[in-house]
Amino acid sequence: MNLPWHLYLMAILYILAGFNHFRKPGMYIKIIPPFFKNPKIINILSGIAEIVLGILLMFTLTTQYAAWGIIALLIAIFPANLYMFQNKKASFGLPKWILFVRLPLQIVLIFWAYQYTL
């Protein structure tokens, strides 16, 4: 069965984002709220999760499981997006409105992934 092109697009986006955790770890470690212990491990695990889930999206047998995994991952990383919005040091100097818009964007990404759980 051929998968739709937008599923491959989603997969590629997550795979690239996952590899970016290893290319620029400091960027991700900076946005992990301090109440989480060992941000380096969290960065590595979330990067691996994005890569693996992105790959699993591309196989009919695992698409639904991967989509549920992405939903769980997006919920798990929401505190980092909130921390970026609340903490000037974690904001990378981005305007507050952009950081605010990123928060509901998580809902859009969750909805996108949900389309492949059915």
Backbone torsions as a table, in degrees:
resi	resn	phi	psi	omega
1	MET	NA	131.2	177.9
2	ASN	-81.1	135.8	178.2
3	LEU	-90.7	150.9	-179.3
4	PRO	-67.2	150.8	-177.9
5	TRP	-58.2	-33.5	-176.8
6	HIS	-71.4	-21.8	174.1
7	LEU	-72.4	-40.9	175.7
8	TYR	-64.0	-37.6	177.2
9	LEU	-60.4	-47.3	178.4
10	MET	-59.6	-45.4	-178.8
11	ALA	-59.2	-46.8	-179.0
12	ILE	-63.1	-41.0	179.1
13	LEU	-60.5	-43.8	179.8
14	TYR	-70.0	-38.6	178.7
15	ILE	-63.3	-46.4	178.6
16	LEU	-63.3	-42.8	178.3
17	ALA	-61.7	-40.4	179.0
18	GLY	-61.9	-45.8	178.0
19	PHE	-64.1	-30.3	179.5
20	ASN	-65.3	-25.6	176.1
21	HIS	-61.1	-27.9	-178.8
22	PHE	-94.8	-28.5	177.4
23	ARG	-72.2	-42.1	-177.3
24	LYS	-133.2	65.6	-175.7
25	PRO	-61.3	-34.5	-178.5
26	GLY	-58.3	-34.7	-179.5
27	MET	-62.5	-40.6	-177.9
28	TYR	-80.8	-39.0	179.9
29	ILE	-61.7	-35.7	-178.9
30	LYS	-62.5	-29.7	-175.8
31	ILE	-97.4	0.9	177.0
32	ILE	-79.8	121.5	-178.3
33	PRO	-55.7	144.1	-175.2
34	PRO	-65.0	-17.8	179.4
35	PHE	-74.1	-10.1	172.8
36	PHE	-86.0	130.7	179.2
37	LYS	-82.7	146.9	176.3
38	ASN	54.4	67.5	-179.0
39	PRO	-61.2	-26.4	178.5
40	LYS	-63.7	-43.0	178.6
41	ILE	-66.9	-41.1	178.8
42	ILE	-60.5	-42.6	178.3
43	ASN	-61.6	-46.3	-179.5
44	ILE	-62.2	-47.4	-177.9
45	LEU	-64.7	-40.3	179.7
46	SER	-70.3	-34.6	176.0
47	GLY	-65.0	-45.4	177.3
48	ILE	-61.5	-43.8	-179.5
49	ALA	-59.5	-43.6	179.9
50	GLU	-63.3	-42.6	179.7
51	ILE	-64.4	-50.9	-177.3
52	VAL	-63.4	-46.3	-179.0
53	LEU	-65.3	-37.9	176.8
54	GLY	-61.4	-43.2	178.3
55	ILE	-65.4	-44.2	-178.3
56	LEU	-65.3	-25.3	176.4
57	LEU	-60.4	-29.1	-172.1
58	MET	-83.9	1.5	179.2
59	PHE	-116.9	125.4	-176.1
60	THR	-50.9	-41.7	-178.4
61	LEU	-63.0	-28.5	-173.4
62	THR	-116.0	0.3	-176.9
63	THR	-55.1	-49.3	-177.0
64	GLN	-62.7	-42.8	179.7
65	TYR	-64.2	-41.8	179.7
66	ALA	-64.4	-40.3	179.4
67	ALA	-62.9	-42.8	176.0
68	TRP	-63.7	-38.5	176.9
69	GLY	-63.0	-39.4	178.4
70	ILE	-66.3	-40.0	176.8
71	ILE	-59.8	-46.6	178.4
72	ALA	-61.6	-42.1	179.3
73	LEU	-63.5	-44.1	179.8
74	LEU	-62.1	-37.4	176.5
75	ILE	-68.5	-40.7	-178.4
76	ALA	-65.7	-34.1	-177.3
77	ILE	-90.6	-1.5	179.5
78	PHE	-56.5	-39.0	177.5
79	PRO	-56.4	-31.7	178.0
80	ALA	-67.5	-40.5	178.1
81	ASN	-66.2	-39.8	177.7
82	LEU	-65.7	-41.6	178.4
83	TYR	-62.0	-40.7	176.6
84	MET	-59.4	-40.8	-179.5
85	PHE	-67.9	-37.0	-173.8
86	GLN	-88.8	-23.5	-171.6
87	ASN	-116.4	120.0	-176.7
88	LYS	-60.3	-39.9	-179.7
89	LYS	-63.5	-32.5	-178.0
90	ALA	-87.3	-4.4	-172.5
91	SER	-86.3	-7.1	-178.7
92	PHE	58.2	21.8	179.6
93	GLY	72.8	11.6	178.6
94	LEU	-71.5	146.8	177.5
95	PRO	-59.0	145.5	-177.4
96	LYS	-56.8	-36.3	-177.2
97	TRP	-65.6	-35.0	177.9
98	ILE	-67.2	-43.0	179.0
99	LEU	-64.2	-34.7	178.0
100	PHE	-68.5	-42.0	-179.3
101	VAL	-64.4	-31.0	179.5
102	ARG	-63.4	-28.4	-176.9
103	LEU	-64.1	-54.9	178.0
104	PRO	-71.5	-16.4	175.8
105	LEU	-59.8	-30.3	176.7
106	GLN	-58.7	-37.8	179.5
107	ILE	-65.0	-41.2	178.1
108	VAL	-62.2	-44.3	179.8
109	LEU	-65.9	-37.6	176.6
110	ILE	-64.5	-44.3	179.1
111	PHE	-61.7	-41.1	178.4
112	TRP	-59.5	-48.2	179.4
113	ALA	-64.7	-37.4	-178.0
114	TYR	-60.0	-30.1	179.9
115	GLN	-57.9	-23.4	-176.8
116	TYR	-101.8	8.3	176.6
117	THR	-93.3	-10.2	-173.9
118	LEU	-85.7	NA	NA
